[in-house]
Amino acid sequence: MAVEIKNAEEIEKMRATCRLAASVLEFIEPHVKPGVSTGHLDRLCHEYIMDHGAYPSPLNYKGFPKSICTSINEVVCHGIPNDKQLLRDGDIINLDITTTLDGYFGDCSDMFAVGEISERARRLITVTRECLWLGIREVAPKKRLGDIGAAIYEYAAGRHGYGVVEVFCGHGIGREFHMAPQVSHVGRRGTGRRMKTGMTFTIEPMINLGTPDCEILDDGWTAVTLDRRLSAQAEHTILVTKSGFEVLTLREGGYVPGDLDLDAAS
């Protein structure tokens, strides 16, 4: 499939929708605490997105019933918010946000700790965020998408012994929610499609404490780890620039490696 290469005007529209998506995570973070329902988080995000002149992209997408995804503990992705699901002290939760603004999609997610979490959970979140940035650092014109997956897999599985989910991957994004290319989080260096200036896509590694294998629950959406051990995910939308990359969904207070010069990268 052809990959959408964006011009300057389209890139500005991507920046706008991605800034909004990132701001949703900033907005919702103080509300992620014990006793709050995932349904309440969904409504807050829905209202925030609509109030900013945009649309929550997951709502009614292929039948998905809510405006955000809320994936707790062993849920890998696509958790469905509901009012009966209350956050508990010690939970970890991924909030996955996608906005549609002026016809363009912006997509990001991150992990949040509910109260006091275990050291095992905290370490999994840290490694997952590091995996995301190791993948991002591989983005540059003429490099290959397989370099991204290789960097993530080498670090998560090779160094830490975690499971790297293969059945879900990153994806092209722009005038459509999901489009070419697919961006696997498991790969071989020097393989896959070459990156080109003007491409936009997500990198969104899902890292499991145990097996990388997942199953889908009866609701047809919620993916959980096969061994029911913890899973974590972090996601950004990336633009390939002439000299490297630009992270379109950076947010205030979000994780960025301390040794990374973002100005030089873009």
The 8 nearest C-alpha neighbors of each residue, nearest first, counted from 0:
[[1, 179, 2, 180, 178, 3, 181, 171],
 [0, 2, 3, 179, 180, 178, 4, 171],
 [3, 1, 179, 4, 180, 0, 198, 171],
 [2, 4, 5, 198, 1, 179, 173, 199],
 [5, 3, 197, 198, 2, 6, 196, 195],
 [6, 4, 197, 9, 10, 3, 198, 7],
 [5, 7, 9, 8, 10, 197, 4, 11],
 [8, 6, 10, 9, 11, 5, 197, 12],
 [9, 7, 11, 10, 6, 12, 5, 13],
 [8, 10, 12, 6, 11, 7, 5, 13],
 [9, 11, 13, 7, 12, 8, 5, 6],
 [12, 10, 14, 8, 13, 9, 15, 7],
 [11, 13, 9, 15, 10, 14, 16, 103],
 [14, 12, 10, 11, 16, 15, 17, 103],
 [13, 15, 11, 17, 12, 16, 247, 18],
 [16, 14, 12, 18, 13, 17, 11, 19],
 [15, 17, 105, 19, 100, 13, 18, 14],
 [18, 16, 105, 20, 248, 14, 19, 15],
 [19, 17, 21, 15, 16, 20, 248, 14],
 [18, 20, 22, 16, 17, 21, 15, 23],
 [21, 19, 17, 23, 22, 18, 98, 105],
 [22, 20, 248, 18, 250, 23, 19, 24],
 [21, 23, 25, 19, 24, 20, 26, 18],
 [24, 22, 26, 20, 21, 25, 27, 19],
 [25, 23, 27, 22, 26, 21, 28, 20],
 [26, 24, 22, 23, 28, 27, 21, 250],
 [27, 25, 23, 24, 28, 22, 29, 44],
 [26, 28, 24, 30, 25, 29, 23, 31],
 [27, 29, 30, 31, 25, 26, 24, 111],
 [30, 28, 31, 27, 26, 32, 25, 24],
 [29, 31, 28, 27, 32, 40, 35, 26],
 [32, 30, 28, 29, 113, 27, 35, 33],
 [31, 33, 113, 30, 35, 114, 34, 86],
 [34, 32, 87, 86, 88, 35, 113, 114],
 [33, 35, 86, 85, 87, 32, 36, 88],
 [36, 34, 85, 86, 33, 32, 37, 39],
 [37, 35, 85, 38, 39, 82, 84, 86],
 [36, 38, 80, 40, 39, 81, 84, 41],
 [39, 37, 81, 82, 80, 41, 36, 40],
 [38, 40, 42, 36, 41, 37, 43, 82],
 [41, 39, 37, 43, 38, 42, 44, 36],
 [40, 42, 38, 44, 39, 43, 67, 45],
 [43, 41, 45, 39, 44, 40, 46, 38],
 [42, 44, 40, 46, 45, 41, 47, 39],
 [45, 43, 47, 41, 42, 46, 48, 40],
 [44, 46, 42, 48, 43, 47, 66, 41],
 [45, 47, 49, 43, 44, 48, 50, 42],
 [48, 46, 44, 50, 45, 49, 43, 51],
 [49, 47, 51, 45, 50, 46, 53, 44],
 [48, 50, 46, 53, 52, 51, 47, 54],
 [51, 49, 47, 48, 52, 46, 53, 45],
 [52, 50, 48, 49, 53, 47, 19, 46],
 [51, 53, 49, 50, 48, 54, 100, 101],
 [52, 54, 100, 49, 48, 99, 51, 98],
 [53, 55, 99, 98, 49, 56, 48, 100],
 [56, 54, 98, 66, 57, 58, 97, 45],
 [55, 57, 98, 97, 58, 99, 54, 66],
 [58, 56, 60, 66, 55, 67, 59, 63],
 [59, 57, 66, 65, 60, 56, 64, 63],
 [58, 60, 62, 63, 64, 61, 57, 65],
 [61, 59, 57, 62, 63, 58, 56, 64],
 [62, 60, 63, 59, 57, 58, 64, 220],
 [61, 63, 59, 60, 64, 58, 57, 65],
 [62, 64, 59, 60, 61, 58, 65, 57],
 [65, 63, 59, 58, 62, 66, 79, 57],
 [66, 64, 58, 67, 63, 57, 79, 80],
 [65, 67, 58, 55, 57, 45, 41, 56],
 [68, 66, 96, 65, 41, 95, 57, 69],
 [67, 69, 95, 78, 77, 79, 94, 70],
 [70, 68, 78, 94, 80, 93, 79, 71],
 [71, 69, 78, 93, 74, 92, 76, 68],
 [70, 72, 92, 74, 91, 73, 93, 69],
 [71, 73, 229, 91, 74, 230, 90, 92],
 [74, 72, 229, 227, 230, 228, 223, 224],
 [75, 73, 223, 70, 71, 72, 76, 222],
 [74, 76, 223, 222, 230, 73, 224, 70],
 [75, 77, 70, 222, 78, 74, 221, 68],
 [78, 76, 221, 68, 220, 79, 222, 70],
 [77, 79, 70, 69, 221, 68, 76, 80],
 [78, 80, 68, 69, 77, 81, 65, 221],
 [81, 79, 38, 37, 69, 41, 78, 68],
 [82, 80, 38, 37, 83, 84, 79, 36],
 [81, 83, 38, 36, 84, 37, 39, 80],
 [84, 82, 81, 85, 36, 38, 37, 80],
 [85, 83, 36, 82, 81, 37, 86, 80],
 [86, 84, 36, 34, 35, 83, 87, 37],
 [87, 85, 33, 34, 35, 36, 32, 84],
 [88, 86, 33, 90, 89, 34, 85, 113],
 [87, 89, 114, 113, 33, 90, 115, 86],
 [90, 88, 116, 115, 113, 114, 87, 91],
 [91, 89, 113, 87, 88, 72, 112, 92],
 [92, 90, 112, 72, 71, 111, 113, 89],
 [93, 91, 71, 111, 70, 110, 72, 94],
 [92, 94, 110, 70, 109, 69, 95, 111],
 [93, 95, 69, 108, 68, 109, 96, 92],
 [96, 94, 108, 68, 67, 107, 93, 69],
 [97, 95, 107, 67, 106, 108, 20, 94],
 [98, 96, 106, 56, 105, 20, 55, 107],
 [99, 97, 55, 56, 105, 104, 20, 54],
 [98, 100, 104, 54, 103, 53, 56, 102],
 [99, 101, 53, 16, 102, 103, 98, 104],
 [102, 100, 103, 99, 12, 53, 16, 104],
 [101, 103, 100, 174, 99, 104, 12, 173],
 [104, 102, 174, 173, 99, 100, 101, 13],
 [103, 105, 99, 173, 98, 176, 16, 174],
 [104, 106, 17, 16, 98, 97, 20, 99],
 [107, 105, 97, 96, 236, 20, 17, 104],
 [108, 106, 235, 234, 96, 95, 236, 248],
 [109, 107, 95, 234, 233, 94, 96, 93],
 [108, 110, 233, 93, 94, 234, 232, 111],
 [109, 111, 93, 92, 233, 232, 94, 91],
 [112, 110, 92, 91, 93, 113, 109, 31],
 [111, 113, 91, 114, 90, 116, 92, 110],
 [114, 112, 90, 32, 88, 89, 91, 33],
 [115, 113, 88, 89, 112, 32, 116, 33],
 [114, 116, 89, 88, 113, 117, 112, 90],
 [115, 117, 89, 114, 112, 120, 90, 118],
 [118, 116, 120, 119, 121, 89, 115, 122],
 [117, 119, 121, 120, 122, 116, 123, 115],
 [120, 118, 122, 117, 121, 123, 116, 208],
 [121, 119, 123, 117, 118, 122, 124, 116],
 [122, 120, 118, 124, 123, 119, 117, 125],
 [121, 123, 125, 119, 124, 120, 118, 126],
 [122, 124, 120, 126, 121, 125, 127, 119],
 [125, 123, 127, 121, 122, 126, 231, 128],
 [124, 126, 122, 128, 127, 123, 129, 121],
 [125, 127, 129, 123, 128, 124, 130, 122],
 [128, 126, 130, 124, 129, 125, 206, 123],
 [127, 129, 131, 125, 130, 126, 233, 124],
 [128, 130, 126, 132, 127, 131, 133, 125],
 [131, 129, 127, 151, 133, 128, 132, 126],
 [132, 130, 128, 134, 129, 133, 204, 135],
 [133, 131, 135, 134, 129, 130, 136, 128],
 [132, 134, 130, 136, 135, 131, 150, 129],
 [133, 135, 147, 132, 131, 136, 137, 151],
 [134, 136, 132, 137, 133, 138, 131, 147],
 [135, 137, 133, 134, 138, 132, 244, 147],
 [136, 138, 135, 134, 147, 146, 139, 133],
 [139, 137, 135, 136, 244, 243, 239, 142],
 [138, 140, 243, 142, 239, 244, 141, 137],
 [139, 141, 195, 194, 142, 196, 243, 241],
 [142, 140, 193, 194, 195, 139, 143, 196],
 [143, 141, 193, 140, 194, 139, 138, 144],
 [144, 142, 193, 145, 192, 191, 146, 194],
 [143, 145, 191, 146, 147, 192, 193, 182],
 [144, 146, 186, 190, 187, 191, 188, 148],
 [145, 147, 188, 149, 144, 148, 143, 150],
 [148, 146, 134, 145, 150, 149, 144, 137],
 [149, 147, 184, 185, 186, 151, 145, 150],
 [148, 150, 186, 146, 187, 152, 147, 151],
 [151, 149, 153, 147, 148, 152, 134, 133],
 [152, 150, 130, 148, 154, 149, 153, 134],
 [151, 153, 149, 155, 156, 185, 154, 150],
 [154, 152, 157, 150, 151, 156, 149, 155],
 [153, 155, 158, 152, 151, 157, 156, 150],
 [156, 154, 159, 152, 161, 157, 153, 158],
 [157, 155, 160, 161, 152, 159, 158, 153],
 [156, 158, 153, 154, 160, 155, 159, 152],
 [157, 159, 154, 156, 155, 160, 153, 161],
 [160, 158, 155, 156, 161, 157, 154, 126],
 [159, 161, 156, 157, 158, 155, 162, 209],
 [162, 160, 156, 208, 155, 159, 207, 209],
 [161, 163, 211, 207, 210, 209, 206, 156],
 [164, 162, 206, 211, 205, 207, 165, 161],
 [165, 163, 211, 205, 166, 206, 162, 167],
 [164, 166, 167, 163, 185, 184, 168, 183],
 [165, 167, 164, 168, 213, 212, 183, 211],
 [168, 166, 165, 164, 169, 183, 205, 184],
 [167, 169, 183, 182, 184, 170, 181, 166],
 [170, 168, 182, 202, 201, 203, 181, 183],
 [171, 169, 181, 200, 201, 182, 180, 177],
 [170, 172, 200, 178, 179, 180, 177, 199],
 [173, 171, 200, 176, 177, 178, 175, 199],
 [172, 174, 175, 103, 104, 176, 13, 199],
 [173, 175, 103, 102, 104, 172, 176, 178],
 [174, 176, 173, 177, 172, 178, 104, 103],
 [175, 177, 172, 104, 173, 178, 174, 56],
 [178, 176, 172, 175, 171, 170, 179, 173],
 [179, 177, 171, 172, 170, 180, 175, 176],
 [180, 178, 171, 2, 181, 0, 170, 1],
 [179, 181, 171, 170, 178, 2, 182, 200],
 [180, 182, 170, 179, 169, 183, 171, 168],
 [183, 181, 169, 170, 168, 180, 144, 184],
 [182, 184, 168, 185, 148, 169, 181, 186],
 [185, 183, 148, 204, 151, 168, 186, 182],
 [186, 184, 148, 183, 152, 149, 165, 151],
 [187, 185, 148, 149, 145, 184, 183, 146],
 [188, 186, 145, 149, 190, 146, 189, 148],
 [189, 187, 146, 145, 190, 149, 186, 143],
 [188, 190, 143, 145, 146, 187, 191, 142],
 [191, 189, 145, 188, 187, 143, 144, 192],
 [190, 192, 145, 144, 143, 193, 189, 146],
 [191, 193, 143, 144, 194, 190, 145, 180],
 [194, 192, 143, 141, 142, 144, 195, 191],
 [193, 195, 140, 141, 142, 143, 192, 139],
 [196, 194, 140, 198, 197, 141, 239, 193],
 [195, 197, 239, 240, 241, 198, 140, 194],
 [196, 198, 4, 5, 239, 195, 240, 238],
 [199, 197, 4, 239, 196, 238, 195, 3],
 [200, 198, 238, 237, 171, 172, 239, 197],
 [201, 199, 171, 172, 170, 237, 236, 198],
 [202, 200, 236, 169, 170, 235, 237, 203],
 [201, 203, 169, 234, 235, 204, 131, 236],
 [204, 202, 234, 233, 169, 201, 232, 205],
 [205, 203, 232, 184, 206, 233, 131, 202],
 [206, 204, 232, 164, 231, 163, 203, 207],
 [205, 207, 163, 231, 230, 162, 127, 204],
 [208, 206, 230, 162, 209, 161, 211, 229],
 [207, 209, 161, 229, 228, 230, 162, 206],
 [210, 208, 207, 162, 161, 228, 211, 226],
 [209, 211, 162, 212, 207, 226, 208, 225],
 [212, 210, 162, 164, 163, 207, 209, 213],
 [213, 211, 210, 225, 224, 164, 214, 162],
 [214, 212, 224, 225, 223, 222, 211, 215],
 [213, 215, 222, 223, 225, 216, 224, 212],
 [216, 214, 222, 221, 219, 220, 223, 217],
 [215, 217, 221, 218, 219, 222, 214, 220],
 [216, 218, 219, 215, 220, 221, 214, 222],
 [219, 217, 216, 220, 221, 215, 79, 222],
 [218, 220, 217, 216, 215, 221, 222, 63],
 [221, 219, 218, 77, 215, 222, 216, 78],
 [220, 222, 78, 77, 216, 215, 76, 219],
 [221, 223, 215, 75, 214, 76, 74, 213],
 [224, 222, 74, 75, 213, 73, 214, 225],
 [223, 225, 213, 227, 226, 73, 212, 228],
 [224, 226, 213, 227, 212, 214, 223, 210],
 [225, 227, 224, 228, 210, 209, 212, 213],
 [228, 226, 224, 73, 225, 229, 223, 74],
 [229, 227, 73, 226, 208, 209, 224, 230],
 [230, 228, 73, 72, 208, 207, 227, 231],
 [229, 231, 207, 73, 75, 206, 72, 208],
 [232, 230, 206, 205, 124, 207, 127, 123],
 [231, 233, 205, 204, 127, 206, 109, 203],
 [234, 232, 109, 108, 203, 128, 204, 131],
 [233, 235, 203, 108, 107, 202, 109, 201],
 [236, 234, 107, 248, 201, 202, 237, 203],
 [235, 237, 201, 247, 200, 248, 106, 246],
 [236, 238, 246, 199, 200, 247, 245, 201],
 [239, 237, 199, 245, 244, 198, 240, 246],
 [238, 240, 244, 196, 198, 197, 139, 243],
 [241, 239, 196, 244, 243, 242, 238, 265],
 [240, 242, 196, 243, 140, 239, 139, 265],
 [243, 241, 240, 265, 139, 264, 244, 140],
 [244, 242, 139, 240, 264, 265, 241, 138],
 [245, 243, 239, 240, 265, 238, 264, 138],
 [244, 246, 238, 265, 237, 247, 239, 240],
 [247, 245, 237, 248, 249, 236, 238, 244],
 [246, 248, 236, 17, 237, 14, 249, 245],
 [249, 247, 17, 21, 235, 18, 246, 236],
 [250, 248, 247, 246, 21, 253, 251, 18],
 [251, 249, 253, 21, 252, 248, 22, 25],
 [250, 252, 253, 25, 249, 22, 21, 254],
 [251, 253, 250, 254, 25, 255, 249, 24],
 [254, 252, 250, 251, 255, 249, 25, 109],
 [253, 255, 252, 256, 128, 250, 249, 129],
 [254, 256, 257, 253, 259, 132, 128, 258],
 [257, 255, 258, 259, 254, 132, 129, 260],
 [256, 258, 259, 255, 260, 254, 261, 129],
 [257, 259, 256, 260, 255, 261, 132, 136],
 [260, 258, 256, 257, 261, 255, 264, 263],
 [261, 259, 263, 262, 264, 258, 257, 256],
 [260, 262, 264, 263, 259, 265, 245, 246],
 [263, 261, 264, 260, 265, 245, 259, 244],
 [262, 264, 261, 260, 265, 242, 243, 259],
 [265, 263, 261, 243, 262, 244, 260, 242],
 [264, 244, 245, 243, 262, 263, 242, 240]]
